[in-house]
Amino acid sequence: MTGNYSLYAIPLYWTLAMYPHAYASGLIKKANNNRYDNANPKSVSTAEQYRKSVPSDCFARYERGEAAHRNMLENAPLFIGAVIVANMARLDASKYGADLTPAGTLNLAIGSYIGLRTLYIWQYINVQRQRYSYLRSVNWAVSTGILFWIFVKAGNVLF
């Protein structure tokens, strides 16, 4: 029998969401002679000071890291909600013709989401060209679609 690991994915997701911020902070600190304004790190004047004092490619990477972090936090409520309603509904794979156990189906969906979001972070930080940025957008849409699928399946069970 497959165990249900979906609730463990919530702290995993949170840790994953913190990674881009930690990466960006470390990057800017290293490029700025080990100086980082921890007293007011999100200030416009702090960002402007970084922009002037570090190489432009480093600052752009810092900005993308912070943007990836914010996006992960913005998507956290949807992810957490999907995990909770899926467990409330005790999603049953057999109702949907899957050959997996109920927990296996949920684990696969949540694991796929986490995997796509990990790739999303990498894409956000590393992709610099406009034409490749659309792959990140596709990744976002597919990962969000997984969460919507969970909500629909849970809704079908609960109502």
N, C-alpha and C positions, 0 to 999 in steps of 0.2 A: 504494500500500500504506500502511495506517495504522500509525504507530509506536505502540509500547506505552509509554505514559507512566505506567503505574500505580506504578512504583517512585518516580517523582518526587513522587507524591502523599504519600508518607510524610513527607518534610520539610515539605511544604505543610501537611499535617495538624498536625504539631507546631507550626508557626508559628501556625496558626489556633487551636490549643489555648492558646497563650500570650496571644493577644489579650485574652480576657476578664480575665485577671489584670492585664495592663498597663493596661487600661481602668479596672478597679476601683481599682487602686493610684493612678493619676493622678487619678481622681475624688475619692478620699478625701483625697489630699494637697492638692488644690486647695481642698476644703471645710474643711480643717483648717489653714489658714494656712501652707501649704507644708510641713507636718510629716508625716513618714511614718516609722514605726518599722521601718527596714530590718534592724536587729539582731535583732528578734524579731517579724516581721510576722504570724505565725500564732498568737501568744499569745492566750489568752482575755482576759487583762487589756488587751492592745492593742485587741482588738475592743470590749471594754467601754468603753475610753477613747474610741474613735471614736464609739460609740453615744451617749455623753454629750455629745460636742463638735461633732457635725455634725447638720444637719437630718435628721429621721427618714426622709424620702423619699430623701435622698442615701445614708443608711446602708443602707436597704433595697436600693437599686440596687447599692451596693457588695457586699452579701451575695449578690445574684443573680449579679453578675459573677464572684465567687469560686466560687460553686456551679457556674456554667457551665464555668469553668476546670477544676474538679475532675472534672466529668462527662466533659469531653473527655479528660482524662488517664485516667480509669477505662475509657473505651472504646478508648483507643489500642492496647492489646494485641490486641483482637479485630480492629481495622482492619488493623494491621500483619500479623497472622497471615493474614487473608483475602488481602491483597496477595501475600504470600509463597506461600501454597498455590496461588493462582490461577496464578502464574507457574511454579511447579513442575509443575502439571498442564498447562500450556500450553493453557488452555481453548480449545476449538475450537467456535466459534459454529455451524458447519454441523451438528454433532451435535445441536443443539437447535433447528434450524429457523430460525435467525436469518439475516437478510440482511446481516449485518455481518461484517467480517473478525474473526478471533479477537481481535486487539488492540483493534479498535473496540468489540467487546462488553464487554471488560474495561474499556476507557477509559470507556465509557458508564456502567457500573455504579459504578466508582470515582468518576467525575465527579459522578454523581447523589448518591452518598453524601456527598461533600465539599460539594456544593450544599445538601443537606438539613441537614448539620451547621452550615453557615454560617447558614442560616435559624434553626436551633435556638438558636444563640448569641444571635441578635437577639431571638428570642422569650423566651429565658430572662432576658435583661437588661431587656427593655422591657415584658413582659406583667405586669401587676400584679393583674388581676382573676382570681379563682379559675376562673370559667367559661371564660375564654380559655386558661387554663393547660393545659387538656386538649388543645388543639391542639398544644402543645409535646410532650405525651406521645405523641400520634399520630405526630408527626414523628419522635420517638425510635424508636418501634416500626417505622415504615417504613424508616428508615435502618438499623436493626439487622437488619431482614428482608433488606435488600440484602446485608449481609455473610453472613447465614446462607445465602442463595441461592448466593453465591460458594462457600462451603464445601461445600454439597451438590453443586454442579456439578463442583467440583474432586474431590470424593470419588468421584463417578460415573466420572470419567476415570481416577483413580489406582487404584481398586479394582474 
